[in-house]
Amino acid sequence: MVLAVRLLISEHFLLVPDEANYWQWNRYLALGYHDHPPMIAWGIWLATNLFGHTEFAVRLPTVLALTFSSVYLCLLTAQWFSWRTALQVALLTQGVLLMVGSALIATPDGMLLLCWAAACYHAARAVEEDTLLQWLLTGIWFGLGLLSKYTMLLFLPSLFFAMIFTSAYRKRLLSYRPWLGLVTGFLFFTPVILWNAQNNWVTFRHVLFQGGVDQSTILTWAYLPDFFGTQAALLSPVVFLFIVVGWAKGWSGNRIPRPRASFLIWMSLTTSSVFTLLALHVRIYGNWPAPAYLTAFVLIAALYSPGQVGKMEKTASQYRLWRFGLGLAFLLSTLISVQLLYPILPFKVTLDRTARETKGWDALGKIVDKELQSMKRPDETFIFGLRYQFASELAFYMKGQPRTV
């Protein structure tokens, strides 16, 4: 039902500038692009060829990706804990604004989250079962993640720390199986490396630029309040608090078997720590650490949500706080979703990002169409925008979806 509602919403608001840009990519398929790997363009190409060049088709890949992300996290949770706990993880994944945004707005994050969740599921099975199949599947999803967004590289140190610092899993590093999985993953990534080599390493240089390589200030506290505030808002304050406390309490091994707790924490804390450290140097966008929270959802659901996990005792106050946190998360994501369709919150346009990015593009397309037809030779007139996102919006919303620059 959540999927159906999300699909319905996805076709009823205009593309935001970044989405229009990724849609533009699908008309020029390549093995890489200026700021991201090609997976989002490939997904949009497939969907638009099946269902036409509409908002629904552009967003279909990421809407489906979040659904399958939930499936993988539920499978992991059910295997390690219980199906009741898995249901709570599904509710978290489908209710938290950070995850909902990755589905309703077609960006590389939606595809990345699916690949990260799937890789975590197979890695969790691999460290316990140590079968070649699970290691290869981990590598395949890791490789697909690298084709989605370079943040997937952080999966490697996360899994390495989870294994090296967990005695039950450490011995797996002596086997050839995980290393074969690693090679498999990088084979998927090879075309992107070759494309960058032929294009002056443009994407890698862009990532370094976003990481603040050109910043003269090495350390600053200026960005930390914004970073933590944004994370608390996108996760909801209570869920954010649960995660921070869960990281601290999960190590004890009193509530969750230590190896499994260690795996869930390292697969989450490593990525979160990297972006926290980067926030001491450069401004971090709120969506960047998103993959860090997937196994954190599993961890906090096992620790605090209703349902028995082993012999762990949970209190009524924990249940109440959990329900309040989950309800608040759904309330926030619902408000934003409604605001996309029917602006009910009395914000000024300058303060309402949903209004700034989702309104007026179709009207602009009509205005430029009219101006184009007034030209002496409209067929020979080129259309351009001062920013590539604006040019992409014109390409999508002008009559006939013309090529723009």
GULUMTOR-269884 format. One line per 4 residues: number of its first residue (from 0); for each residue x, y, z of C-alpha. Coordinates in nm, 2 decimals. Example, Ala and Ser with C-alpha at 12.3 -4.5 7.8 and 13.67 -1.06 7.14 Angstrom:
BEGIN
0	1.23,-0.45,0.78 ~ 1.37,-0.11,0.71
This chain:
BEGIN
0	0.00,0.00,0.00 ~ 0.29,0.24,0.08 ~ 0.44,0.16,-0.26 ~ 0.11,0.24,-0.43
4	0.07,0.57,-0.25 ~ 0.43,0.67,-0.33 ~ 0.38,0.58,-0.69 ~ 0.07,0.80,-0.70
8	0.24,1.09,-0.53 ~ 0.54,1.06,-0.77 ~ 0.35,1.17,-1.08 ~ 0.18,1.47,-0.92
12	0.46,1.72,-0.87 ~ 0.71,1.86,-1.11 ~ 1.07,1.74,-1.14 ~ 1.32,1.93,-0.92
16	1.63,2.06,-1.10 ~ 1.86,1.77,-1.01 ~ 1.60,1.52,-1.13 ~ 1.56,1.70,-1.46
20	1.94,1.69,-1.50 ~ 1.95,1.31,-1.44 ~ 1.66,1.27,-1.69 ~ 1.87,1.47,-1.93
24	2.15,1.22,-1.88 ~ 1.93,0.94,-2.00 ~ 1.93,1.10,-2.34 ~ 2.31,1.08,-2.36
28	2.38,0.74,-2.21 ~ 2.74,0.70,-2.10 ~ 2.96,0.50,-1.86 ~ 3.00,0.81,-1.64
32	2.90,1.17,-1.59 ~ 3.05,1.48,-1.44 ~ 2.94,1.43,-1.08 ~ 2.80,1.07,-1.05
36	2.83,0.72,-1.19 ~ 2.57,0.62,-1.45 ~ 2.32,0.40,-1.26 ~ 2.06,0.67,-1.21
40	2.07,0.76,-1.58 ~ 2.04,0.39,-1.68 ~ 1.75,0.34,-1.45 ~ 1.56,0.64,-1.58
44	1.64,0.54,-1.94 ~ 1.48,0.20,-1.88 ~ 1.17,0.34,-1.71 ~ 1.11,0.62,-1.96
48	1.14,0.38,-2.25 ~ 0.88,0.16,-2.09 ~ 0.64,0.42,-1.96 ~ 0.72,0.74,-2.14
52	0.90,1.06,-2.04 ~ 0.69,1.16,-1.74 ~ 0.75,1.24,-1.38 ~ 0.62,0.90,-1.28
56	0.87,0.72,-1.51 ~ 1.16,0.93,-1.40 ~ 1.09,0.85,-1.03 ~ 0.99,0.49,-1.07
60	1.34,0.34,-1.03 ~ 1.40,0.51,-0.69 ~ 1.05,0.44,-0.56 ~ 1.10,0.07,-0.64
64	1.46,0.09,-0.50 ~ 1.34,0.20,-0.15 ~ 1.08,-0.09,-0.15 ~ 1.35,-0.35,-0.22
68	1.58,-0.18,0.03 ~ 1.31,-0.25,0.29 ~ 1.28,-0.61,0.18 ~ 1.65,-0.67,0.22
72	1.67,-0.51,0.56 ~ 1.36,-0.71,0.67 ~ 1.52,-1.03,0.55 ~ 1.84,-0.95,0.75
76	1.64,-0.85,1.06 ~ 1.42,-1.16,1.04 ~ 1.72,-1.39,1.00 ~ 1.90,-1.24,1.30
80	1.61,-1.15,1.53 ~ 1.24,-1.19,1.44 ~ 0.98,-1.10,1.19 ~ 0.81,-0.87,1.44
84	1.13,-0.67,1.46 ~ 1.16,-0.68,1.08 ~ 0.82,-0.51,1.06 ~ 0.95,-0.23,1.28
88	1.25,-0.19,1.05 ~ 1.02,-0.17,0.75 ~ 0.82,0.10,0.92 ~ 1.13,0.30,0.99
92	1.26,0.27,0.63 ~ 0.93,0.37,0.49 ~ 0.86,0.64,0.74 ~ 1.18,0.84,0.79
96	1.20,1.15,0.58 ~ 1.56,1.09,0.47 ~ 1.45,0.76,0.31 ~ 1.12,0.88,0.17
100	1.30,1.17,0.00 ~ 1.55,0.92,-0.16 ~ 1.25,0.75,-0.32 ~ 1.03,1.05,-0.42
104	1.32,1.25,-0.56 ~ 1.50,1.06,-0.83 ~ 1.87,1.09,-0.73 ~ 2.16,0.84,-0.71
108	2.08,0.80,-0.34 ~ 1.78,0.58,-0.40 ~ 1.98,0.33,-0.61 ~ 2.27,0.35,-0.36
112	2.05,0.26,-0.07 ~ 1.92,-0.05,-0.24 ~ 2.27,-0.17,-0.32 ~ 2.40,-0.09,0.03
116	2.10,-0.28,0.19 ~ 2.15,-0.58,-0.04 ~ 2.52,-0.58,0.01 ~ 2.47,-0.57,0.39
120	2.23,-0.86,0.38 ~ 2.46,-1.08,0.18 ~ 2.76,-0.97,0.38 ~ 2.58,-1.06,0.71
124	2.52,-1.40,0.57 ~ 2.87,-1.43,0.43 ~ 3.05,-1.36,0.76 ~ 2.84,-1.62,0.94
128	2.81,-1.89,0.66 ~ 3.13,-1.81,0.47 ~ 2.99,-1.95,0.14 ~ 3.13,-1.84,-0.19
132	2.78,-1.76,-0.32 ~ 2.72,-1.50,-0.04 ~ 3.06,-1.34,-0.09 ~ 3.00,-1.31,-0.46
136	2.66,-1.17,-0.41 ~ 2.81,-0.92,-0.17 ~ 3.06,-0.82,-0.43 ~ 2.80,-0.79,-0.70
140	2.59,-0.55,-0.50 ~ 2.90,-0.36,-0.39 ~ 2.99,-0.32,-0.76 ~ 2.64,-0.21,-0.85
144	2.66,0.04,-0.56 ~ 2.98,0.18,-0.71 ~ 2.79,0.23,-1.03 ~ 2.53,0.43,-0.83
148	2.73,0.66,-0.61 ~ 3.09,0.68,-0.49 ~ 2.97,0.67,-0.13 ~ 2.95,0.30,-0.18
152	3.33,0.29,-0.14 ~ 3.27,0.34,0.24 ~ 3.11,0.00,0.25 ~ 3.47,-0.15,0.23
156	3.61,0.00,0.55 ~ 3.28,-0.06,0.72 ~ 3.29,-0.43,0.64 ~ 3.66,-0.46,0.71
160	3.62,-0.31,1.06 ~ 3.32,-0.53,1.13 ~ 3.53,-0.83,1.05 ~ 3.87,-0.74,1.19
164	3.73,-0.62,1.53 ~ 3.49,-0.91,1.57 ~ 3.67,-1.23,1.66 ~ 3.40,-1.46,1.53
168	3.43,-1.30,1.18 ~ 3.81,-1.22,1.17 ~ 3.91,-1.56,1.05 ~ 3.70,-1.50,0.73
172	3.97,-1.26,0.61 ~ 4.21,-1.56,0.58 ~ 3.98,-1.72,0.32 ~ 4.00,-1.64,-0.06
176	3.62,-1.60,-0.07 ~ 3.58,-1.23,0.05 ~ 3.87,-1.12,-0.17 ~ 3.71,-1.28,-0.47
180	3.39,-1.10,-0.39 ~ 3.59,-0.78,-0.37 ~ 3.75,-0.83,-0.71 ~ 3.40,-0.91,-0.85
184	3.28,-0.58,-0.72 ~ 3.56,-0.38,-0.87 ~ 3.51,-0.55,-1.21 ~ 3.17,-0.38,-1.22
188	3.33,-0.05,-1.15 ~ 3.61,-0.08,-1.42 ~ 3.40,0.09,-1.70 ~ 3.36,0.40,-1.48
192	3.73,0.41,-1.42 ~ 3.80,0.38,-1.79 ~ 3.55,0.65,-1.87 ~ 3.71,0.89,-1.61
196	4.06,0.81,-1.75 ~ 3.93,0.92,-2.10 ~ 3.76,1.24,-1.95 ~ 4.04,1.39,-1.74
200	3.92,1.22,-1.42 ~ 3.63,1.47,-1.41 ~ 3.41,1.28,-1.16 ~ 3.69,1.20,-0.92
204	3.80,1.56,-0.92 ~ 3.44,1.67,-0.86 ~ 3.42,1.44,-0.56 ~ 3.75,1.57,-0.42
208	3.62,1.93,-0.47 ~ 3.30,1.84,-0.28 ~ 3.52,1.70,0.00 ~ 3.68,2.04,0.04
212	4.02,1.96,-0.12 ~ 4.04,2.32,-0.23 ~ 3.95,2.47,0.12 ~ 4.22,2.67,0.29
216	4.07,2.61,0.63 ~ 4.16,2.27,0.77 ~ 3.93,2.25,1.07 ~ 3.63,2.45,1.16
220	3.33,2.41,1.40 ~ 3.11,2.62,1.17 ~ 2.94,2.33,0.99 ~ 2.89,2.08,1.27
224	2.56,2.23,1.41 ~ 2.41,2.23,1.07 ~ 2.53,1.87,1.01 ~ 2.38,1.73,1.33
228	2.07,1.94,1.31 ~ 2.00,1.83,0.95 ~ 2.05,1.46,1.04 ~ 1.82,1.50,1.34
232	1.55,1.66,1.12 ~ 1.58,1.41,0.84 ~ 1.57,1.11,1.07 ~ 1.34,1.28,1.32
236	1.49,1.38,1.66 ~ 1.38,1.07,1.85 ~ 1.51,0.82,1.58 ~ 1.84,1.02,1.57
240	1.87,0.99,1.95 ~ 1.79,0.61,1.94 ~ 2.07,0.56,1.69 ~ 2.33,0.75,1.89
244	2.23,0.57,2.21 ~ 2.22,0.24,2.02 ~ 2.57,0.28,1.90 ~ 2.68,0.33,2.26
248	2.48,0.05,2.42 ~ 2.51,-0.21,2.14 ~ 2.87,-0.29,2.22 ~ 2.79,-0.44,2.55
252	2.66,-0.77,2.41 ~ 2.41,-0.79,2.69 ~ 2.11,-0.72,2.46 ~ 2.22,-0.85,2.12
256	2.49,-1.12,2.05 ~ 2.82,-0.93,2.04 ~ 2.92,-1.04,1.68 ~ 2.59,-0.93,1.53
260	2.58,-0.60,1.73 ~ 2.94,-0.53,1.62 ~ 2.85,-0.59,1.25 ~ 2.55,-0.36,1.26
264	2.74,-0.09,1.44 ~ 3.05,-0.09,1.22 ~ 2.84,-0.10,0.91 ~ 2.67,0.22,1.03
268	2.92,0.41,1.25 ~ 3.20,0.40,1.00 ~ 3.02,0.60,0.73 ~ 2.86,0.83,0.99
272	3.20,0.90,1.14 ~ 3.36,0.98,0.80 ~ 3.10,1.24,0.73 ~ 3.12,1.38,1.08
276	3.49,1.43,1.04 ~ 3.43,1.59,0.69 ~ 3.19,1.83,0.85 ~ 3.48,1.97,1.05
280	3.62,2.08,0.71 ~ 3.34,2.14,0.47 ~ 2.96,2.17,0.45 ~ 2.80,1.82,0.43
284	2.46,1.78,0.25 ~ 2.20,1.60,0.46 ~ 2.15,1.31,0.23 ~ 2.52,1.21,0.21
288	2.54,0.99,0.52 ~ 2.21,0.81,0.44 ~ 2.35,0.46,0.39 ~ 2.49,0.47,0.74
292	2.15,0.45,0.89 ~ 2.03,0.13,0.72 ~ 2.19,-0.12,0.96 ~ 2.14,0.14,1.24
296	1.77,0.09,1.19 ~ 1.81,-0.28,1.24 ~ 2.02,-0.22,1.55 ~ 1.77,0.01,1.72
300	1.47,-0.19,1.62 ~ 1.63,-0.49,1.79 ~ 1.72,-0.29,2.10 ~ 1.41,-0.08,2.15
304	1.11,-0.18,1.94 ~ 0.82,-0.40,2.06 ~ 0.90,-0.77,2.04 ~ 1.12,-1.01,2.21
308	1.48,-1.04,2.10 ~ 1.66,-1.32,2.28 ~ 1.64,-1.28,2.66 ~ 1.65,-0.90,2.64
312	1.40,-0.72,2.85 ~ 1.24,-0.41,2.72 ~ 1.05,-0.16,2.93 ~ 0.71,0.00,2.87
316	0.87,0.34,2.85 ~ 1.09,0.22,2.57 ~ 0.79,0.10,2.38 ~ 0.61,0.44,2.43
320	0.92,0.63,2.32 ~ 0.96,0.40,2.02 ~ 0.61,0.45,1.91 ~ 0.63,0.83,1.96
324	0.96,0.84,1.75 ~ 0.81,0.63,1.47 ~ 0.49,0.84,1.47 ~ 0.69,1.16,1.46
328	0.90,1.03,1.17 ~ 0.58,0.95,0.97 ~ 0.43,1.28,1.06 ~ 0.73,1.47,0.93
332	0.75,1.28,0.61 ~ 0.37,1.30,0.55 ~ 0.38,1.68,0.60 ~ 0.65,1.72,0.35
336	0.48,1.49,0.10 ~ 0.15,1.68,0.14 ~ 0.35,2.01,0.10 ~ 0.48,1.89,-0.23
340	0.13,1.85,-0.36 ~ -0.08,2.10,-0.17 ~ 0.12,2.37,0.02 ~ -0.05,2.39,0.35
344	0.24,2.52,0.56 ~ 0.25,2.90,0.55 ~ 0.62,2.94,0.46 ~ 0.75,3.21,0.25
348	0.88,3.09,-0.08 ~ 1.23,3.18,0.01 ~ 1.20,2.94,0.31 ~ 1.01,2.66,0.13
352	1.24,2.45,-0.07 ~ 0.96,2.23,-0.20 ~ 0.80,2.54,-0.36 ~ 1.13,2.68,-0.50
356	1.22,2.35,-0.66 ~ 0.89,2.19,-0.77 ~ 0.68,2.49,-0.88 ~ 0.67,2.69,-1.20
360	0.88,2.48,-1.44 ~ 0.59,2.39,-1.66 ~ 0.49,2.75,-1.68 ~ 0.84,2.85,-1.77
364	0.85,2.59,-2.04 ~ 0.53,2.74,-2.20 ~ 0.68,3.09,-2.18 ~ 1.00,2.99,-2.35
368	0.80,2.79,-2.60 ~ 0.60,3.10,-2.69 ~ 0.93,3.30,-2.72 ~ 1.08,3.03,-2.94
372	0.79,3.04,-3.18 ~ 0.83,3.41,-3.22 ~ 1.18,3.36,-3.36 ~ 1.22,3.38,-3.74
376	1.37,3.03,-3.76 ~ 1.26,2.84,-3.44 ~ 1.39,2.51,-3.58 ~ 1.74,2.66,-3.60
380	1.73,2.83,-3.26 ~ 1.91,2.67,-2.97 ~ 1.78,2.68,-2.61 ~ 2.02,2.72,-2.32
384	2.02,2.79,-1.95 ~ 2.28,2.96,-1.73 ~ 2.28,2.65,-1.51 ~ 2.26,2.30,-1.65
388	1.96,2.22,-1.41 ~ 1.76,2.50,-1.56 ~ 1.84,2.39,-1.92 ~ 1.73,2.04,-1.82
392	1.40,2.17,-1.68 ~ 1.33,2.35,-2.01 ~ 1.42,2.03,-2.20 ~ 1.16,1.84,-2.00
396	0.87,2.09,-1.99 ~ 0.89,2.25,-2.33 ~ 0.67,2.12,-2.61 ~ 0.84,1.82,-2.78
400	1.11,1.81,-2.51 ~ 1.38,1.97,-2.73 ~ 1.75,1.94,-2.68 ~ 1.89,2.21,-2.46
404	2.24,2.32,-2.35
